[in-house]
Every structure is written in C-alpha cells, then in structure tokens.
Amino acid sequence: MSSDRREFVKLAGATVAAAGATLAATPAAAQTAGQFNIKALAFDAYGTLLDVFSVTALCEQLYPGKGNQLAQICRVKQLQYSLMRSLMGRHRDFWGLTEDGLVWATKNLQLDLTPDKKKQLMEAYLSLAAFPDVKPGLEALNKQGVKLAILSNGEPKMLEAAAKSAGIRDFLDEIISVEEVKIFKVSPRVYNLGPERMKVTNPELGFISANSWDINGAASAGLNTFWIQRSTAEVPEELGFQASAIVKAITDLAPLLRG
C-alpha cells in the first residue's frame, strides 16, 4: 500500500464518516462462481475505478509540502459530508460536496484558496486516473457480453467527464448517479437504482467496490457483491454483511464469473 493510502486510512479512522477502501485479508466468501446468477455489473466509481488520490500531484504543485494532506482531507470531507447531508435530509450534489470539502480542507490547513487554484483543483476531479486493472478488466467483461454500469455518489456530468477522461466510457452501458434519488450511499434507495436501471433483480446485479462500507451497503440491499482486495493490510467493516466474493483486481472478475 502506498504511503498516501496508509495516511488516508489513518485520517479516515479519526473521523466517523471517513470510510476509505477497507479490504479483507481473507479469501472470498463461501460462494463459488457456479453459484452466481449475475446478469449485470455495477461499479463504484471513486476509489474503485477512479483513483481519487490522482489529484495529489496538483495539490502538491499548488501547495508544496501540503499536497498529500490536502488530498487526503478533501476525500475525508467528501465522504463525511455525504453521510451527514443524507442524515440531515439536506441534499447537495457531489460536485458541491467536493467544493465544500476543498474549502474546509484549505481553511483547516491555513492555505490560501484563490479562485484560480480552486478552479484547477475542482477540474482535476473531472480527469481522475483509472487504476491499472480497470481498462483490461472492463474490456474482458465486455467481451463476455456482461452489461456494465457505474453506480456512484457522483453527479452525472462529473461522472461522464471523468469516465471519458479515463478512457472507460465506451465500456459502460449506464452511468447511474444518486442524483436520481437525492440521497447518498449507503441508503438502500441508491443500491436499488442499479437493478431498476439495468432491468434485473437485486440478486442478479453484481456490485463491485474497493470500499468495505460500500460493499456492506450493497449487500444489505440484497445485491451480490464483489470486493476488490487491493491490499491485505486492512480489515472489513463490522456491519454484518460479507462480500459474495473477494478478488484482488477487476481483471479477476471475468474469470470468476465465467467459472
């Protein structure tokens, strides 16, 4: 695990809502590939397909010596504000949450957020890098004829721009945003959007995330869940719901579903 990710997990643990990519150290749950009846797959975007920490280089360029901290705190506040606003019943789209988190983080670090710097940092979230396993993994699933979607907290235009920039939009049949229900994960209303839009039942939709809290939310809503285990150093959330299967990379999904 990179030093950036280790620091993020530590920071996230210090705030209630900072649920980073919490990954299991054990093999998959008891279910085998032959037991899956998956007709479509929906992927979490941020932290699963798109590396939210790819903004770190720009953060460091604009604020030397503070870039890592700024990127980490911004991510923590994105997640914290999404949960807080859901509980408050005061929805604001993810673009707005990202801006609010950026403003808070720069104030917290006593950094001068000029209009130009703010614009640069916000636009960086429209061009996040995809993880190395994403393109080949999606391509392999595409060749198997599996319908693919993003199911994300992200705002629609934000997700479209990021997917195109990362070169993965053509692999996706749908981009599904929480803006359709105006509440964030882990509300079951969000996860139920996937089956509704993909025209399958909840157990027929496979949901993929590198975030344990997200996996728990989707499993609670009755979806089959696949946890991307990019590190064995972290432990799963204690929320009572296990992944249907655990893999190390998105490229492992096609062989698993093929059996």
C-alpha positions in Angstrom: 0.0 0.0 0.0 1.3 3.5 -0.8 2.2 5.9 1.9 -0.6 8.2 0.7 -3.2 5.4 1.1 -1.9 4.5 4.6 -2.1 8.1 5.7 -5.6 8.4 4.3 -6.8 5.3 6.2 -5.4 6.7 9.4 -7.0 10.0 8.9 -10.3 8.5 7.9 -10.4 6.4 11.0 -10.2 9.5 13.1 -13.5 10.8 11.6 -16.7 8.9 11.8 -17.6 9.1 8.2 -14.3 8.6 6.6 -14.7 5.1 5.2 -11.7 4.5 2.9 -11.0 1.4 1.0 -11.3 -1.2 3.7 -10.2 -4.5 2.4 -10.3 -8.1 3.7 -7.2 -10.2 4.3 -9.0 -13.5 3.8 -10.1 -15.3 0.6 -13.6 -15.0 -0.9 -16.7 -15.9 0.9 -18.0 -19.5 0.6 -20.0 -18.8 -2.6 -18.4 -20.2 -5.8 -18.6 -18.9 -9.4 -21.0 -21.5 -10.3 -23.5 -20.2 -7.7 -23.6 -16.7 -9.2 -26.5 -15.8 -11.4 -25.2 -12.4 -12.4 -26.8 -10.6 -15.4 -25.3 -7.2 -15.0 -22.5 -5.5 -13.0 -22.4 -2.1 -11.4 -19.2 -0.5 -10.3 -18.5 2.1 -7.6 -16.5 5.0 -9.2 -14.4 6.8 -6.7 -11.7 4.6 -5.2 -12.7 1.6 -7.3 -12.5 2.7 -10.9 -11.1 6.1 -10.4 -8.1 7.0 -8.2 -9.3 9.9 -6.0 -5.6 10.5 -5.0 -4.5 11.2 -8.5 -5.2 14.9 -7.6 -2.3 14.8 -5.2 0.3 15.9 -7.7 -1.7 19.0 -8.5 -2.3 19.6 -4.8 1.5 19.4 -4.2 2.2 21.7 -7.1 -0.1 24.4 -5.8 0.7 23.9 -2.1 4.3 22.5 -1.8 4.7 20.3 1.2 0.9 20.1 1.8 -0.3 18.2 -1.2 -0.7 14.8 0.4 -2.5 16.2 3.4 -4.8 18.3 1.3 -5.8 15.4 -1.0 -6.5 13.2 2.0 -8.5 15.7 3.9 -10.6 16.5 0.8 -11.5 12.9 0.4 -12.4 12.5 4.1 -14.7 15.5 3.9 -16.4 14.3 0.7 -17.4 11.1 2.5 -18.2 12.8 5.8 -20.4 15.4 4.2 -22.2 12.8 2.0 -23.2 10.9 5.1 -24.0 14.0 7.2 -26.2 15.5 4.5 -28.0 12.2 4.0 -28.8 12.1 7.7 -29.8 15.7 7.8 -32.1 15.3 4.7 -30.2 18.3 3.1 -29.0 17.0 -0.2 -26.3 18.8 -2.2 -24.8 17.1 -5.2 -21.3 15.5 -5.1 -19.7 18.4 -7.1 -20.9 20.7 -4.4 -19.7 18.4 -1.6 -16.3 18.3 -3.3 -16.1 22.0 -3.4 -17.2 22.3 0.3 -14.7 19.7 1.3 -11.9 21.6 -0.6 -12.8 24.9 1.1 -12.9 23.3 4.5 -9.6 21.4 3.9 -7.7 24.6 2.8 -9.1 26.5 5.8 -8.1 23.7 8.1 -4.5 23.7 6.7 -4.4 27.5 6.6 -3.9 27.6 2.8 -4.9 30.4 0.5 -7.5 29.1 -1.9 -7.5 31.6 -4.7 -10.3 31.4 -7.3 -7.7 30.2 -9.9 -6.4 27.4 -7.6 -10.0 26.4 -6.7 -10.9 26.1 -10.3 -7.8 24.0 -11.1 -8.4 21.7 -8.2 -12.1 21.2 -8.9 -11.4 20.5 -12.5 -8.9 17.8 -11.5 -11.8 15.7 -10.3 -13.1 15.6 -13.9 -9.9 13.9 -15.1 -9.0 11.4 -12.3 -6.8 8.5 -13.4 -8.2 5.0 -13.7 -6.5 2.2 -11.7 -4.2 0.0 -13.9 -6.6 -3.0 -13.6 -9.7 -1.1 -14.7 -9.4 -0.9 -18.5 -8.3 -4.5 -19.1 -10.9 -5.7 -16.5 -13.8 -3.9 -18.1 -12.7 -4.9 -21.6 -12.7 -8.6 -20.6 -16.2 -8.3 -19.1 -17.4 -6.5 -22.2 -16.1 -9.4 -24.4 -18.2 -11.8 -22.2 -21.3 -9.7 -23.0 -21.9 -8.6 -19.5 -23.8 -5.3 -19.1 -21.7 -2.8 -17.2 -22.6 0.4 -15.3 -21.3 2.9 -12.8 -23.4 3.3 -9.6 -21.9 6.2 -7.8 -22.4 9.1 -5.4 -21.0 11.3 -8.2 -23.0 14.0 -10.0 -23.9 12.8 -13.6 -21.8 15.4 -15.5 -18.9 14.8 -13.2 -19.0 11.1 -13.7 -19.4 11.4 -17.5 -16.4 13.7 -17.7 -14.2 11.5 -15.5 -15.2 8.3 -17.3 -14.4 9.8 -20.7 -11.1 11.3 -19.5 -10.1 7.9 -18.0 -10.9 6.2 -21.3 -13.5 3.8 -19.9 -16.8 5.4 -21.0 -17.2 3.1 -24.1 -17.2 0.0 -21.8 -20.2 1.2 -19.9 -23.8 0.8 -20.7 -25.1 3.1 -18.0 -23.8 5.7 -15.6 -26.2 5.8 -12.6 -26.0 8.7 -10.1 -27.5 9.2 -6.7 -29.0 12.4 -8.1 -31.9 10.3 -9.2 -32.9 9.7 -5.6 -31.2 12.7 -3.9 -29.5 10.7 -1.1 -26.1 9.2 -0.9 -24.8 5.7 -0.2 -25.3 3.7 2.0 -29.0 4.3 1.6 -30.7 1.2 0.0 -32.5 3.7 -2.3 -29.2 4.2 -4.1 -28.4 0.5 -4.5 -31.9 -0.3 -5.7 -31.3 2.2 -8.6 -28.9 -0.4 -10.1 -31.4 -3.2 -10.7 -34.1 -0.8 -11.7 -31.9 0.8 -14.4 -30.3 -2.4 -15.5 -33.6 -4.3 -15.6 -32.5 -7.2 -13.4 -33.4 -8.3 -9.9 -31.3 -7.3 -6.9 -29.5 -10.7 -6.6 -28.9 -10.7 -10.4 -26.8 -7.4 -10.1 -23.2 -7.8 -9.1 -21.9 -4.7 -7.3 -18.2 -4.1 -7.3 -16.3 -1.7 -4.9 -12.9 -1.4 -3.2 -14.7 0.2 -0.2 -15.9 -2.2 2.5 -18.6 0.2 3.7 -20.0 0.3 0.2 -19.9 -3.4 -0.1 -21.8 -3.7 3.2 -24.4 -1.2 2.0 -25.0 -3.0 -1.3 -25.1 -6.5 0.4 -27.7 -5.1 2.9 -29.8 -4.1 -0.1 -29.7 -7.6 -1.5 -27.1 -7.3 -4.3 -24.4 -9.8 -5.0 -21.2 -8.0 -4.0 -17.5 -8.3 -5.2 -14.9 -6.7 -3.0 -11.7 -5.5 -4.8 -8.9 -6.5 -2.4 -6.1 -4.3 -3.5 -4.4 -4.6 -0.1 -4.4 -7.3 2.5 -3.4 -4.9 5.3 -6.9 -3.6 6.1 -9.8 -5.2 7.8 -13.5 -5.2 6.8 -16.1 -3.0 8.4 -18.1 -4.6 11.2 -21.6 -4.0 9.7 -22.7 -7.6 9.4 -22.6 -8.1 5.7 -19.9 -10.1 3.8 -19.0 -9.8 0.2 -20.2 -12.6 -2.1 -16.6 -12.9 -3.3 -13.3 -11.1 -2.9 -10.8 -10.6 -5.7 -7.5 -8.7 -5.9 -8.3 -6.8 -9.1 -11.0 -6.0 -11.6 -9.2 -8.3 -14.1 -10.1 -11.2 -11.8 -13.9 -10.7 -12.3 -14.3 -12.1 -15.8 -12.6 -15.5 -15.0 -14.6 -15.7 -11.8 -18.0 -15.1 -13.4 -17.1 -17.3 -16.3 -16.4 -20.1 -13.8 
